[in-house]
Amino acid sequence: MEKIDILLATYNGQQYLREQLDSILSQSYSNFRLLISDDLSTDNTREILAEYVEKDKRIIVFNQERNLGVVKNFEFLLKKVESRYYMFSDQDDIWKENKIEKSLKTLEETNSELVYTDLEVVDENLNVTYESYWKLKGIYNKIKKYNNFESLYLNNFVTGCTMLSKKELIKEVLPLPNTSKFVLHDYWIPLILSQKYKITYIEEPLIKYRQHKNNKVGSKKKTDELKSFEEIRNLFISVKIEHFTVFIENEDKFVDEKIKKLNKEALEYYKMLEKKKNINFRKWNLFFKLYKYEGFIYNLENFLILNIPFLVRFLLKFRK
């Protein structure tokens, strides 16, 4: 029975932390260490963790003396992994009792290096709002059809708290990029590993993915809070500029020279779009190359927003 290290990064998580800890400690697969790094919480999180350390010797807590931020906090924990396998955990969800068991079984049976799952979206009181996070986000068909590096390249579809992977591969993803809020650890790790290794998904939701007002990353779209078309278009462009800037800053992690070249071309493309306020006739072939693995509607919407914004503005006038 292989031992697994579960990595839990906490920060001011007192409200839901007990429920999450209880769901992990009651897993059907019990051979694990729960490594927790608290990022200088100012509420009662540390007191709760101290209480649980006394109750279960599988828990090891590290109390940070300065705030690291979520990415570097998880990086700290990755460097503490000793077991053959590791998993990530958020502080406010609920793990279904067979999450570890089913994830490990799938990883071993499919001879994969990383496995991830769907999630059940719930509200703060654990009432189910969406049975499938993948279907809510419109990524279900993409995952079922592709599930490879090329499909991950433009947009992430792996949620960090659902992943299980191998200790021996940690060195290939470190250091974790920490210069963009759009390229986090749960995007970076499957993206980099999928270049050379097999990643596998479990269609069944094995987590109750709790949504509440304090979520760091949740199920809402970034565009939900934006009011104007210009704000939405600027967001689309700024996300991709950050996205490809990170890739170029860490180009040693990309094994294919063609991808390194594409990273630079893509960054130039989005920077050019910043200046094109009405219509763009350049690099349309690059757009379709980048968006090859996205759905038709997503492609059409993004093409119009990015390359023919004046037409979108015109059409929006008739919706008012």
N, C-alpha and C positions, 0 to 999 in steps of 0.2 A: 504494500500500500504506500504509494509515493506521497511524500510530504509536500505541501503547497504553502507558499507564503502569500498571504493576502495583505495588500497594501492599502491602508486607509489614511487619507490625509484629512485632518480635521481643522476647522476654524469656526469658532462661535456656533457650534452645532448642537447646543444643549437641547433644543426643542424636540428634535427627532432622533437624536443619537442613540438613546437606549433601545428604541425599536429596531434600529439597524443592527446594533451589536447583538441583540437577542436573536435576530434572524440568521446572523452568521454563526453564532455559537450553537444554534440548534440544527445545523446542516446535517444531512444524512451521511455526508463524508466528513469525518472528524479529524483526520490526520493533517492538521494545518497549524501554522503560526499566524497570528493576526498582528501585523506590524503597523503601529499607529504613530504618525508624526503630527503633533499639534503645532499649528503655525501661530503661536503666541495669542491664543484666544483670550478674550477679555470677559467672557461670561463664565458659566459653570462647567464648561466642557472638560477642563482638566480634573475637576473634582469627580465628575462622572467616570472618566477614564481610570482614575485611581481606584475607584470603587470596584470597577470591573476587573482590574488587574488582580485584586485580592480574591475575586470570585473564580477566576479562570487563568491558569498558568500558561495557557497558550497565547495570551496577550502580552505584547511587549510595547511599551510606550516610550516615545522620544519627544521631549518637550523642547521646542526650539526657543532660543533666546532672542531671536530677531525674526521678523516676518519675511518669509521666503517667497510667498506667492504660490499659487496652486501648482504651477508647472515644476518649479524648483523643489517644492515640497515632495512631489511624487518622485522627482529625480533622486532626492535624498533617500527615499525609501527603496528605490530600485537598486541603489548601491549597497543596501543592507540585505538583499536577497541571498539566501544560502540554499534554499531548497531547489529541486530540479525545475519546478514550475512556479509561476506567480500569477496573481490576479489583482485587479484594481477594484477598489470599492469607494463609493461616495458615502457621505455621512448621513444622508437623509432618505435613503431608499429602503426597500424591504427585499431581501433575497428569498426567493422561493426555496423550499427546503432541499430540493435536488439540484440546485444550481451548480455547485462544485462537482458533484458526482456526474452529472450529465455532460458538463463541459469537458471534464477530463476524459471520460469515456469516448466522446466524439473526437477529441484531439488524437487520442491513441489509435482508435479504429480507422481514422482517415489518414493517419500518418502525416498530420499537419504540424505546422510550427506555431500557429495562432488560431484560436477559435473565438467567435463572438456570437451574440444572440440578439433576438428581438427583445423588446421591452413592452410591458403593459403600463400604459399611462394612467396614473391615478391623481386625485386631488390631495390636498393636505390631510384629509380625513380618510384616505385610502379608498375612496369611491372611484370605481373605474370610469374614466372618461373616454379612453380609446383602447381597444383590445390589442392593437398593434401600432407601435411607434413608427415602424417602417412604412406602414400604409398611411398613417397620419402625415408623415413627411414626404410622401410620394417617392420613396426610394425602394419599395418592395420589388417592383419589376426589375429595376436595375441590379439589385443584389442577386435575384434569382437568375438573371440572364448572364451577368458578367462576373462579378466578384473577383476582380484581379487588379493589378497595379494600374493598368490603363484607365479603368473605371474609377479608381480612387484618386487619380492624378488631379482632376479639377475640383472635385467636391468629396468630402469625407462622408462615409455612411456607417462607420463603426463607432459605437459608443463605448468610451473607456471602461465604464463600470461593468461591462458585459464580457470583457476580454479575459482569456487565459493564454499564456505563452510560456516560453522556455527561458530559463536563466542564462543558458549558453549564448543566447542571441542579444542579451541586454547591451553588450559592448558595441553592437552594430548600430544602435539607435542613440547612444549617448555621445555628447551631451544633448539634452533636449533643447530645442530652440525656445527662446524666451523673449523674443522681440516683437511678437505679434499675438494679439488676442484671438486671431482667427486660425492660427496653426498651433493647436494645443497637442498635448502628449497623445491623446486618443486618435488624432489624425496622423501624427508623425510616425508612431510606432507601426501601425499596419501598413502605411504607405511604404516606408523604407523596407520592411521585411518582405512585403509582397513582390518586390523586385526579383528576389531569388528563392523565396520559400512559398509553400502552400498555405493559404489561409482558408478557413472553413467557417461556415455559418450554421447556426441552429435556428431554425425558423420559429421555434417555440419561445415565447417570452418567459424568461426565467427571473425577471426582476419586476417589482412594482416600482415604477419610475415616478417618484413623487414630485408634483409640481406645486410650487408655492411662491410667495412674493420674494423670497430671498435666494431663489435658485441662481447659482453662478452661470450654469448653462442649462437651458431647459428645452421644452418642446415648442415654444413660441418662435415664430420667424422673426428675424432681425428687422424685417420691413414692417411688422405689425404696428410699431410705434411711430413710423414716419408718416407724414401727412402729404407731402408734395411729391410729384413725379421726379423733380430735380433731386430731392433728398434720396429717393430710392435709387436713381441712376448713379449718383455720386457714391452711394454705399456699395453698389455692385462693383464699381470700378476700384474703389479704395480697398475693398476686401481682396480683390485679385492682385492688386499692386503689392499689398503686404504679403500675400500668399507666395508670389513668385520671387519677391525680394528675399524671403526666408530661404526658398529653395536655392537661390544663387549664393547666399551667404554660407550655405552648408552643402555646396556642390560636391564635396568629397563623399557624401553619403549616397550619391546617385551613380550607379555603375555603368550606365549607358551614355556614351558621349552624345548621342542624338538627343537624349532627354536634357542633358546639360545645355545643349544648344537651344532646344525648344524653350527651356526656362527663360533664357535671355530674350528670345524673340517674343515670348508672351508678355514679359514685363514691358518691353518697348511698345507692344501693341496697346496695352491698357493705359500706359502713360500717354500715348497718342490720342486715345479716346477721351481723355480728360479735356483735351483742347477742342474736340469736335462736338460742338453744342447742338448742331442741327442734323447733319448727315455725314456719314463716313463711307467712302468708296474704296478704302485701302485695306488690304490684308483680310479680305473676306474668307479666303481659303484657309487662313490661319484660324479664324473663328471656328469654322466647321471641323478643323482638325482637333482643336481643343475640346469642343463640345460633342465629339463623335459618340461618346457613350452616354449622353444625356437623352432624355425622352423628347419626343417631337414637340410637344407643347412648351416644355422648358426651353428647348432650342429656339423656337419661334419667338417666345416672349423676350428672351435675352438678346436675340439678334436685333429685334426691333428697338428695344430699350437702349442698347449699346450703339447700334450703327445707324438707326433711322429715328432718333428721338423726336424730330419734329412731327412725324406721322403719329406717334403715340400721343403727343400733346394734343394734336388735332382730334384724334378719336376720343380722348378723354373728355373733351368739351361736350360731346353728345351724351355722355353718361350722367352729366350733372342735371 
